[in-house]
């Protein structure tokens, strides 16, 4: 369902309305968490089970992707620097 939001955004622009890219991205994640990754039972408790924290517990995100190696290294360095103070 989240991927269908592109068509919704195009519809908004045809009607002289807009949504910033930042807001669109947030909305996409919310829709993905609730409708694309939640079971029917979880959707009934979406506030608790289909939020960001619940999504992390279900491991719906692939944090082992090669594209994230550089980001993870940076965050580790940042954490080490913070802990050295």
SULBEL-V844163 format. One line per field, one symbol per residue. psi: psi as a letter, one per 20 degrees, with the letter a starting at -180 (. if undefined). Layout:
psi=???
//
This chain:
psi=hhhihghghhgghhkkqrpqhghggggggggggghhiqrhghhhlhhhhkagghhhhiliqnjjqhiiggghgghggggghgii.
//
